[in-house]
Amino acid sequence: MRIHETRRRSLLKAVSFRVIEITVDTLILNIFVPTTTALALAITFEGICFVLHFIFERIWNKIDYGRCVFNEQEKT
């Protein structure tokens, strides 16, 4: 049996993680710059990171290293 994540799952993981990071980045940047600038910077940086993260997830999905998959019949 071979298990791979769907593109939809990878996309959902990447988007949800980026939403969390945009929130945290905005809060941290807001200490140093105005709120609108902080939000713009956070969205720009996280947009770039989003694309890289999605590609990274898709590449790792093709690598089986560290995965253990067991069939129901193999349980002992």
N, CA, C and O atoms as a CHARMM CRD file, in Angstrom:
* protein
*
  304
    1    1 MET  N      0.84600  -1.17300   0.00000 PROA 1      0.00000
    2    1 MET  CA     0.00000   0.00000   0.00000 PROA 1      0.00000
    3    1 MET  C      0.89200   1.23600   0.00000 PROA 1      0.00000
    4    1 MET  O      1.87700   1.30400   0.73500 PROA 1      0.00000
    5    2 ARG  N      0.54300   2.19100  -0.81400 PROA 2      0.00000
    6    2 ARG  CA     1.31100   3.43000  -0.89800 PROA 2      0.00000
    7    2 ARG  C      0.38700   4.59000  -0.55800 PROA 2      0.00000
    8    2 ARG  O     -0.73200   4.66300  -1.06400 PROA 2      0.00000
    9    3 ILE  N      0.84600   5.49100   0.29100 PROA 3      0.00000
   10    3 ILE  CA     0.02200   6.61900   0.72400 PROA 3      0.00000
   11    3 ILE  C      0.65500   7.92100   0.25100 PROA 3      0.00000
   12    3 ILE  O      1.85000   8.15200   0.43600 PROA 3      0.00000
   13    4 HSD  N     -0.16000   8.75600  -0.35800 PROA 4      0.00000
   14    4 HSD  CA     0.26800  10.09600  -0.77500 PROA 4      0.00000
   15    4 HSD  C     -0.79100  11.08900  -0.35800 PROA 4      0.00000
   16    4 HSD  O     -1.98200  10.77600  -0.35200 PROA 4      0.00000
   17    5 GLU  N     -0.35800  12.28800  -0.01000 PROA 5      0.00000
   18    5 GLU  CA    -1.30500  13.35000   0.28900 PROA 5      0.00000
   19    5 GLU  C     -1.83800  13.92000  -1.02000 PROA 5      0.00000
   20    5 GLU  O     -1.12700  13.97900  -2.02300 PROA 5      0.00000
   21    6 THR  N     -3.08400  14.33200  -0.99200 PROA 6      0.00000
   22    6 THR  CA    -3.65400  14.98500  -2.16100 PROA 6      0.00000
   23    6 THR  C     -3.16900  16.42900  -2.23000 PROA 6      0.00000
   24    6 THR  O     -2.71500  16.99100  -1.23300 PROA 6      0.00000
   25    7 ARG  N     -3.26800  17.01200  -3.39900 PROA 7      0.00000
   26    7 ARG  CA    -2.89600  18.43000  -3.54500 PROA 7      0.00000
   27    7 ARG  C     -3.77900  19.29700  -2.66400 PROA 7      0.00000
   28    7 ARG  O     -3.31700  20.28600  -2.09400 PROA 7      0.00000
   29    8 ARG  N     -5.04500  18.92900  -2.55500 PROA 8      0.00000
   30    8 ARG  CA    -5.98300  19.69100  -1.72100 PROA 8      0.00000
   31    8 ARG  C     -5.52700  19.69400  -0.25800 PROA 8      0.00000
   32    8 ARG  O     -5.58300  20.72900   0.40600 PROA 8      0.00000
   33    9 ARG  N     -5.07800  18.54400   0.24400 PROA 9      0.00000
   34    9 ARG  CA    -4.60100  18.46300   1.62800 PROA 9      0.00000
   35    9 ARG  C     -3.35100  19.32600   1.81600 PROA 9      0.00000
   36    9 ARG  O     -3.24300  20.07200   2.79000 PROA 9      0.00000
   37   10 SER  N     -2.41200  19.21900   0.87800 PROA 10     0.00000
   38   10 SER  CA    -1.19500  20.04100   0.95900 PROA 10     0.00000
   39   10 SER  C     -1.53800  21.52100   0.93000 PROA 10     0.00000
   40   10 SER  O     -0.95900  22.31500   1.67000 PROA 10     0.00000
   41   11 LEU  N     -2.47700  21.88500   0.07600 PROA 11     0.00000
   42   11 LEU  CA    -2.89800  23.27600  -0.02400 PROA 11     0.00000
   43   11 LEU  C     -3.54800  23.75400   1.27600 PROA 11     0.00000
   44   11 LEU  O     -3.24500  24.84800   1.75200 PROA 11     0.00000
   45   12 LEU  N     -4.42900  22.95200   1.84600 PROA 12     0.00000
   46   12 LEU  CA    -5.08500  23.30800   3.09900 PROA 12     0.00000
   47   12 LEU  C     -4.07300  23.46000   4.24100 PROA 12     0.00000
   48   12 LEU  O     -4.17200  24.38800   5.04300 PROA 12     0.00000
   49   13 LYS  N     -3.10900  22.54900   4.30700 PROA 13     0.00000
   50   13 LYS  CA    -2.07000  22.65500   5.33400 PROA 13     0.00000
   51   13 LYS  C     -1.26400  23.93700   5.16500 PROA 13     0.00000
   52   13 LYS  O     -0.99500  24.64100   6.13800 PROA 13     0.00000
   53   14 ALA  N     -0.88100  24.23600   3.92300 PROA 14     0.00000
   54   14 ALA  CA    -0.08000  25.43300   3.66200 PROA 14     0.00000
   55   14 ALA  C     -0.85600  26.70100   3.98600 PROA 14     0.00000
   56   14 ALA  O     -0.31500  27.61800   4.60400 PROA 14     0.00000
   57   15 VAL  N     -2.11800  26.76100   3.57400 PROA 15     0.00000
   58   15 VAL  CA    -2.93600  27.95500   3.82100 PROA 15     0.00000
   59   15 VAL  C     -3.17500  28.15900   5.31700 PROA 15     0.00000
   60   15 VAL  O     -3.01500  29.26800   5.82600 PROA 15     0.00000
   61   16 SER  N     -3.55600  27.09800   6.01900 PROA 16     0.00000
   62   16 SER  CA    -3.84500  27.23900   7.45000 PROA 16     0.00000
   63   16 SER  C     -2.60400  27.65800   8.23000 PROA 16     0.00000
   64   16 SER  O     -2.69400  28.46600   9.15400 PROA 16     0.00000
   65   17 PHE  N     -1.45200  27.11500   7.86300 PROA 17     0.00000
   66   17 PHE  CA    -0.22000  27.49400   8.54200 PROA 17     0.00000
   67   17 PHE  C      0.11700  28.95700   8.25500 PROA 17     0.00000
   68   17 PHE  O      0.55700  29.67700   9.15100 PROA 17     0.00000
   69   18 ARG  N     -0.08500  29.39600   7.02200 PROA 18     0.00000
   70   18 ARG  CA     0.22000  30.77900   6.66600 PROA 18     0.00000
   71   18 ARG  C     -0.71100  31.76900   7.35800 PROA 18     0.00000
   72   18 ARG  O     -0.27600  32.86600   7.70600 PROA 18     0.00000
   73   19 VAL  N     -1.94900  31.42400   7.56200 PROA 19     0.00000
   74   19 VAL  CA    -2.87100  32.31000   8.28600 PROA 19     0.00000
   75   19 VAL  C     -2.35600  32.54100   9.70100 PROA 19     0.00000
   76   19 VAL  O     -2.36200  33.66500  10.20300 PROA 19     0.00000
   77   20 ILE  N     -1.91300  31.46900  10.33000 PROA 20     0.00000
   78   20 ILE  CA    -1.34600  31.59000  11.68100 PROA 20     0.00000
   79   20 ILE  C     -0.10000  32.46900  11.63800 PROA 20     0.00000
   80   20 ILE  O      0.06200  33.35200  12.48000 PROA 20     0.00000
   81   21 GLU  N      0.77400  32.23800  10.67700 PROA 21     0.00000
   82   21 GLU  CA     2.00600  33.01900  10.60000 PROA 21     0.00000
   83   21 GLU  C      1.75300  34.49000  10.26500 PROA 21     0.00000
   84   21 GLU  O      2.43900  35.36400  10.79500 PROA 21     0.00000
   85   22 ILE  N      0.78300  34.77800   9.39800 PROA 22     0.00000
   86   22 ILE  CA     0.47000  36.17900   9.09100 PROA 22     0.00000
   87   22 ILE  C      0.00700  36.89700  10.34900 PROA 22     0.00000
   88   22 ILE  O      0.38900  38.04100  10.59600 PROA 22     0.00000
   89   23 THR  N     -0.81300  36.22700  11.13900 PROA 23     0.00000
   90   23 THR  CA    -1.30000  36.82500  12.38700 PROA 23     0.00000
   91   23 THR  C     -0.14400  37.11800  13.34100 PROA 23     0.00000
   92   23 THR  O     -0.04400  38.21800  13.88500 PROA 23     0.00000
   93   24 VAL  N      0.72000  36.13800  13.53900 PROA 24     0.00000
   94   24 VAL  CA     1.86100  36.31400  14.45100 PROA 24     0.00000
   95   24 VAL  C      2.81800  37.37200  13.91600 PROA 24     0.00000
   96   24 VAL  O      3.26600  38.24200  14.66200 PROA 24     0.00000
   97   25 ASP  N      3.13100  37.29900  12.62500 PROA 25     0.00000
   98   25 ASP  CA     4.04600  38.29200  12.03500 PROA 25     0.00000
   99   25 ASP  C      3.49900  39.70800  12.16100 PROA 25     0.00000
  100   25 ASP  O      4.24000  40.63900  12.47500 PROA 25     0.00000
  101   26 THR  N      2.20200  39.86800  11.91600 PROA 26     0.00000
  102   26 THR  CA     1.59100  41.19900  12.02400 PROA 26     0.00000
  103   26 THR  C      1.69600  41.72800  13.44400 PROA 26     0.00000
  104   26 THR  O      2.01600  42.89700  13.65700 PROA 26     0.00000
  105   27 LEU  N      1.42700  40.86700  14.41000 PROA 27     0.00000
  106   27 LEU  CA     1.52300  41.29700  15.81000 PROA 27     0.00000
  107   27 LEU  C      2.94400  41.70400  16.17600 PROA 27     0.00000
  108   27 LEU  O      3.15100  42.69700  16.87300 PROA 27     0.00000
  109   28 ILE  N      3.91600  40.94000  15.70800 PROA 28     0.00000
  110   28 ILE  CA     5.31700  41.25700  16.02300 PROA 28     0.00000
  111   28 ILE  C      5.77200  42.51300  15.27100 PROA 28     0.00000
  112   28 ILE  O      6.38300  43.40700  15.85700 PROA 28     0.00000
  113   29 LEU  N      5.46900  42.57400  13.96900 PROA 29     0.00000
  114   29 LEU  CA     5.87200  43.75100  13.18100 PROA 29     0.00000
  115   29 LEU  C      5.19500  45.02200  13.66100 PROA 29     0.00000
  116   29 LEU  O      5.76200  46.10800  13.53900 PROA 29     0.00000
  117   30 ASN  N      3.99900  44.90400  14.20000 PROA 30     0.00000
  118   30 ASN  CA     3.24600  46.05900  14.68100 PROA 30     0.00000
  119   30 ASN  C      3.98200  46.79000  15.80900 PROA 30     0.00000
  120   30 ASN  O      3.72500  47.96700  16.05800 PROA 30     0.00000
  121   31 ILE  N      4.86900  46.11200  16.46900 PROA 31     0.00000
  122   31 ILE  CA     5.68100  46.74500  17.51700 PROA 31     0.00000
  123   31 ILE  C      6.61400  47.79000  16.90300 PROA 31     0.00000
  124   31 ILE  O      6.89900  48.81400  17.52400 PROA 31     0.00000
  125   32 PHE  N      7.08900  47.52900  15.67900 PROA 32     0.00000
  126   32 PHE  CA     8.10000  48.37400  15.05800 PROA 32     0.00000
  127   32 PHE  C      7.57700  49.32100  13.98200 PROA 32     0.00000
  128   32 PHE  O      8.16800  50.37600  13.74700 PROA 32     0.00000
  129   33 VAL  N      6.48000  48.95900  13.33000 PROA 33     0.00000
  130   33 VAL  CA     5.94700  49.78300  12.23300 PROA 33     0.00000
  131   33 VAL  C      4.43800  49.91000  12.39200 PROA 33     0.00000
  132   33 VAL  O      3.83300  49.15000  13.14800 PROA 33     0.00000
  133   34 PRO  N      3.81300  50.86900  11.68400 PROA 34     0.00000
  134   34 PRO  CA     2.35500  51.01900  11.77200 PROA 34     0.00000
  135   34 PRO  C      1.62100  49.74600  11.34100 PROA 34     0.00000
  136   34 PRO  O      2.16000  48.93200  10.59100 PROA 34     0.00000
  137   35 THR  N      0.40200  49.58800  11.82000 PROA 35     0.00000
  138   35 THR  CA    -0.38000  48.37500  11.59000 PROA 35     0.00000
  139   35 THR  C     -0.56100  48.05300  10.11600 PROA 35     0.00000
  140   35 THR  O     -0.39100  46.90200   9.71600 PROA 35     0.00000
  141   36 THR  N     -0.90300  49.04600   9.29800 PROA 36     0.00000
  142   36 THR  CA    -1.12900  48.76400   7.87000 PROA 36     0.00000
  143   36 THR  C      0.15200  48.30800   7.18100 PROA 36     0.00000
  144   36 THR  O      0.12000  47.41700   6.33200 PROA 36     0.00000
  145   37 THR  N      1.27400  48.91400   7.54300 PROA 37     0.00000
  146   37 THR  CA     2.56400  48.50600   6.98000 PROA 37     0.00000
  147   37 THR  C      2.91800  47.10300   7.45400 PROA 37     0.00000
  148   37 THR  O      3.40000  46.28300   6.67300 PROA 37     0.00000
  149   38 ALA  N      2.68000  46.82800   8.72700 PROA 38     0.00000
  150   38 ALA  CA     2.96400  45.50200   9.27800 PROA 38     0.00000
  151   38 ALA  C      2.15500  44.43100   8.56700 PROA 38     0.00000
  152   38 ALA  O      2.67800  43.36800   8.23100 PROA 38     0.00000
  153   39 LEU  N      0.87700  44.71200   8.33800 PROA 39     0.00000
  154   39 LEU  CA     0.01700  43.74600   7.65600 PROA 39     0.00000
  155   39 LEU  C      0.47600  43.53200   6.21800 PROA 39     0.00000
  156   39 LEU  O      0.52000  42.39700   5.74400 PROA 39     0.00000
  157   40 ALA  N      0.81700  44.61100   5.52300 PROA 40     0.00000
  158   40 ALA  CA     1.28100  44.49600   4.13300 PROA 40     0.00000
  159   40 ALA  C      2.57300  43.68500   4.04400 PROA 40     0.00000
  160   40 ALA  O      2.71500  42.82900   3.17000 PROA 40     0.00000
  161   41 LEU  N      3.50600  43.95300   4.94400 PROA 41     0.00000
  162   41 LEU  CA     4.75800  43.19200   4.95800 PROA 41     0.00000
  163   41 LEU  C      4.50600  41.71900   5.26200 PROA 41     0.00000
  164   41 LEU  O      5.06500  40.83900   4.60800 PROA 41     0.00000
  165   42 ALA  N      3.67000  41.45800   6.25000 PROA 42     0.00000
  166   42 ALA  CA     3.37500  40.07300   6.63600 PROA 42     0.00000
  167   42 ALA  C      2.73700  39.30900   5.47900 PROA 42     0.00000
  168   42 ALA  O      3.11300  38.17100   5.19800 PROA 42     0.00000
  169   43 ILE  N      1.77200  39.93500   4.81100 PROA 43     0.00000
  170   43 ILE  CA     1.09300  39.26400   3.69500 PROA 43     0.00000
  171   43 ILE  C      2.06300  39.01800   2.53800 PROA 43     0.00000
  172   43 ILE  O      2.03000  37.95500   1.91900 PROA 43     0.00000
  173   44 THR  N      2.91500  39.98000   2.24700 PROA 44     0.00000
  174   44 THR  CA     3.89200  39.81400   1.16000 PROA 44     0.00000
  175   44 THR  C      4.85700  38.67500   1.45800 PROA 44     0.00000
  176   44 THR  O      5.04800  37.77900   0.63500 PROA 44     0.00000
  177   45 PHE  N      5.46300  38.71700   2.64400 PROA 45     0.00000
  178   45 PHE  CA     6.42700  37.67700   2.99600 PROA 45     0.00000
  179   45 PHE  C      5.77100  36.30500   3.07600 PROA 45     0.00000
  180   45 PHE  O      6.33200  35.31900   2.59800 PROA 45     0.00000
  181   46 GLU  N      4.61000  36.23700   3.66700 PROA 46     0.00000
  182   46 GLU  CA     3.94200  34.94400   3.81100 PROA 46     0.00000
  183   46 GLU  C      3.40500  34.42800   2.48400 PROA 46     0.00000
  184   46 GLU  O      3.30000  33.21600   2.29500 PROA 46     0.00000
  185   47 GLY  N      3.06400  35.31800   1.56700 PROA 47     0.00000
  186   47 GLY  CA     2.65800  34.88500   0.23300 PROA 47     0.00000
  187   47 GLY  C      3.79300  34.15700  -0.47000 PROA 47     0.00000
  188   47 GLY  O      3.59000  33.11200  -1.08900 PROA 47     0.00000
  189   48 ILE  N      4.98000  34.71800  -0.36500 PROA 48     0.00000
  190   48 ILE  CA     6.16100  34.06900  -0.94700 PROA 48     0.00000
  191   48 ILE  C      6.42300  32.73700  -0.25100 PROA 48     0.00000
  192   48 ILE  O      6.67800  31.72600  -0.90500 PROA 48     0.00000
  193   49 CYS  N      6.35900  32.74400   1.06300 PROA 49     0.00000
  194   49 CYS  CA     6.59000  31.51200   1.83200 PROA 49     0.00000
  195   49 CYS  C      5.52400  30.46000   1.53900 PROA 49     0.00000
  196   49 CYS  O      5.81700  29.26500   1.54300 PROA 49     0.00000
  197   50 PHE  N      4.29300  30.89200   1.28500 PROA 50     0.00000
  198   50 PHE  CA     3.21000  29.97300   0.96800 PROA 50     0.00000
  199   50 PHE  C      3.54200  29.15000  -0.27100 PROA 50     0.00000
  200   50 PHE  O      3.39600  27.92800  -0.27700 PROA 50     0.00000
  201   51 VAL  N      3.98500  29.83000  -1.31100 PROA 51     0.00000
  202   51 VAL  CA     4.32400  29.13400  -2.55600 PROA 51     0.00000
  203   51 VAL  C      5.46600  28.15300  -2.31000 PROA 51     0.00000
  204   51 VAL  O      5.40900  27.01000  -2.76300 PROA 51     0.00000
  205   52 LEU  N      6.49600  28.58900  -1.60000 PROA 52     0.00000
  206   52 LEU  CA     7.62600  27.70600  -1.30400 PROA 52     0.00000
  207   52 LEU  C      7.20200  26.52000  -0.44000 PROA 52     0.00000
  208   52 LEU  O      7.64500  25.39500  -0.66700 PROA 52     0.00000
  209   53 HSD  N      6.35100  26.76900   0.54100 PROA 53     0.00000
  210   53 HSD  CA     5.89200  25.70400   1.42400 PROA 53     0.00000
  211   53 HSD  C      5.07200  24.67100   0.65900 PROA 53     0.00000
  212   53 HSD  O      5.23400  23.47200   0.88400 PROA 53     0.00000
  213   54 PHE  N      4.19800  25.11200  -0.23800 PROA 54     0.00000
  214   54 PHE  CA     3.38300  24.20000  -1.03100 PROA 54     0.00000
  215   54 PHE  C      4.27300  23.31600  -1.90900 PROA 54     0.00000
  216   54 PHE  O      4.07100  22.10300  -1.98000 PROA 54     0.00000
  217   55 ILE  N      5.25400  23.92300  -2.57500 PROA 55     0.00000
  218   55 ILE  CA     6.18400  23.15200  -3.41500 PROA 55     0.00000
  219   55 ILE  C      6.96900  22.16800  -2.55900 PROA 55     0.00000
  220   55 ILE  O      7.14900  21.01300  -2.94500 PROA 55     0.00000
  221   56 PHE  N      7.43700  22.62000  -1.40200 PROA 56     0.00000
  222   56 PHE  CA     8.17900  21.77400  -0.47400 PROA 56     0.00000
  223   56 PHE  C      7.35500  20.56000  -0.04600 PROA 56     0.00000
  224   56 PHE  O      7.86400  19.44000  -0.03000 PROA 56     0.00000
  225   57 GLU  N      6.07700  20.78000   0.30100 PROA 57     0.00000
  226   57 GLU  CA     5.18000  19.68200   0.69400 PROA 57     0.00000
  227   57 GLU  C      4.99200  18.68500  -0.43800 PROA 57     0.00000
  228   57 GLU  O      5.00800  17.47600  -0.20700 PROA 57     0.00000
  229   58 ARG  N      4.81500  19.17500  -1.65200 PROA 58     0.00000
  230   58 ARG  CA     4.59500  18.29300  -2.80400 PROA 58     0.00000
  231   58 ARG  C      5.84000  17.46600  -3.10200 PROA 58     0.00000
  232   58 ARG  O      5.72900  16.29200  -3.45500 PROA 58     0.00000
  233   59 ILE  N      7.01600  18.06000  -2.96600 PROA 59     0.00000
  234   59 ILE  CA     8.25900  17.30800  -3.18300 PROA 59     0.00000
  235   59 ILE  C      8.40000  16.21700  -2.12400 PROA 59     0.00000
  236   59 ILE  O      8.69900  15.07000  -2.45900 PROA 59     0.00000
  237   60 TRP  N      8.18600  16.56000  -0.84200 PROA 60     0.00000
  238   60 TRP  CA     8.31300  15.57200   0.22600 PROA 60     0.00000
  239   60 TRP  C      7.24300  14.48300   0.12800 PROA 60     0.00000
  240   60 TRP  O      7.44200  13.37500   0.62500 PROA 60     0.00000
  241   61 ASN  N      6.12900  14.78500  -0.49900 PROA 61     0.00000
  242   61 ASN  CA     5.09600  13.77800  -0.68400 PROA 61     0.00000
  243   61 ASN  C      5.57300  12.65100  -1.59200 PROA 61     0.00000
  244   61 ASN  O      5.05400  11.53700  -1.52000 PROA 61     0.00000
  245   62 LYS  N      6.54700  12.92600  -2.43700 PROA 62     0.00000
  246   62 LYS  CA     7.09000  11.92100  -3.34300 PROA 62     0.00000
  247   62 LYS  C      8.21000  11.10400  -2.70500 PROA 62     0.00000
  248   62 LYS  O      8.67700  10.13200  -3.30000 PROA 62     0.00000
  249   63 ILE  N      8.64100  11.47700  -1.51900 PROA 63     0.00000
  250   63 ILE  CA     9.73900  10.79200  -0.83100 PROA 63     0.00000
  251   63 ILE  C      9.16100   9.88600   0.25200 PROA 63     0.00000
  252   63 ILE  O      8.41200  10.34500   1.11500 PROA 63     0.00000
  253   64 ASP  N      9.50600   8.61500   0.20800 PROA 64     0.00000
  254   64 ASP  CA     8.96000   7.65800   1.16800 PROA 64     0.00000
  255   64 ASP  C      9.77300   7.55200   2.46300 PROA 64     0.00000
  256   64 ASP  O      9.34100   6.89400   3.41000 PROA 64     0.00000
  257   65 TYR  N     10.92700   8.18400   2.51200 PROA 65     0.00000
  258   65 TYR  CA    11.78200   8.08300   3.69100 PROA 65     0.00000
  259   65 TYR  C     11.01300   8.44000   4.96500 PROA 65     0.00000
  260   65 TYR  O     10.37600   9.49100   5.03800 PROA 65     0.00000
  261   66 GLY  N     11.07600   7.56700   5.95700 PROA 66     0.00000
  262   66 GLY  CA    10.46400   7.82700   7.25600 PROA 66     0.00000
  263   66 GLY  C      8.99000   7.49000   7.34600 PROA 66     0.00000
  264   66 GLY  O      8.37600   7.74600   8.38100 PROA 66     0.00000
  265   67 ARG  N      8.39900   6.92900   6.30800 PROA 67     0.00000
  266   67 ARG  CA     6.98700   6.54200   6.33600 PROA 67     0.00000
  267   67 ARG  C      6.87300   5.06200   6.65300 PROA 67     0.00000
  268   67 ARG  O      7.62600   4.23700   6.13600 PROA 67     0.00000
  269   68 CYS  N      5.93200   4.75200   7.49900 PROA 68     0.00000
  270   68 CYS  CA     5.62400   3.35800   7.79300 PROA 68     0.00000
  271   68 CYS  C      4.14500   3.14800   7.49200 PROA 68     0.00000
  272   68 CYS  O      3.28600   3.79400   8.09100 PROA 68     0.00000
  273   69 VAL  N      3.85800   2.25700   6.57900 PROA 69     0.00000
  274   69 VAL  CA     2.49000   1.97200   6.19400 PROA 69     0.00000
  275   69 VAL  C      2.24800   0.48100   6.39000 PROA 69     0.00000
  276   69 VAL  O      3.00200  -0.35300   5.89000 PROA 69     0.00000
  277   70 PHE  N      1.20100   0.16300   7.11300 PROA 70     0.00000
  278   70 PHE  CA     0.87600  -1.22500   7.37200 PROA 70     0.00000
  279   70 PHE  C     -0.49400  -1.54700   6.81700 PROA 70     0.00000
  280   70 PHE  O     -1.42700  -0.75600   6.95700 PROA 70     0.00000
  281   71 ASN  N     -0.62100  -2.69700   6.19100 PROA 71     0.00000
  282   71 ASN  CA    -1.91400  -3.18700   5.75400 PROA 71     0.00000
  283   71 ASN  C     -2.63700  -3.76100   6.96600 PROA 71     0.00000
  284   71 ASN  O     -1.99100  -4.17300   7.92900 PROA 71     0.00000
  285   72 GLU  N     -3.95400  -3.79400   6.93100 PROA 72     0.00000
  286   72 GLU  CA    -4.74000  -4.33800   8.03700 PROA 72     0.00000
  287   72 GLU  C     -4.36600  -5.78900   8.31700 PROA 72     0.00000
  288   72 GLU  O     -4.39700  -6.21300   9.47200 PROA 72     0.00000
  289   73 GLN  N     -4.01400  -6.56000   7.29100 PROA 73     0.00000
  290   73 GLN  CA    -3.68200  -7.97500   7.46900 PROA 73     0.00000
  291   73 GLN  C     -2.32000  -8.17400   8.12200 PROA 73     0.00000
  292   73 GLN  O     -2.05000  -9.25000   8.65500 PROA 73     0.00000
  293   74 GLU  N     -1.45600  -7.16100   8.09400 PROA 74     0.00000
  294   74 GLU  CA    -0.10700  -7.28600   8.61800 PROA 74     0.00000
  295   74 GLU  C     -0.01300  -7.04100  10.11800 PROA 74     0.00000
  296   74 GLU  O      1.06100  -7.21900  10.69200 PROA 74     0.00000
  297   75 LYS  N     -1.09600  -6.64200  10.77000 PROA 75     0.00000
  298   75 LYS  CA    -1.04000  -6.36800  12.21200 PROA 75     0.00000
  299   75 LYS  C     -0.76600  -7.66100  12.97500 PROA 75     0.00000
  300   75 LYS  O     -1.41900  -8.68500  12.77100 PROA 75     0.00000
  301   76 THR  N      0.22800  -7.57400  13.86300 PROA 76     0.00000
  302   76 THR  CA     0.53200  -8.73400  14.71200 PROA 76     0.00000
  303   76 THR  C      0.76700  -8.30700  16.12000 PROA 76     0.00000
  304   76 THR  O      1.03600  -9.14400  16.98200 PROA 76     0.00000
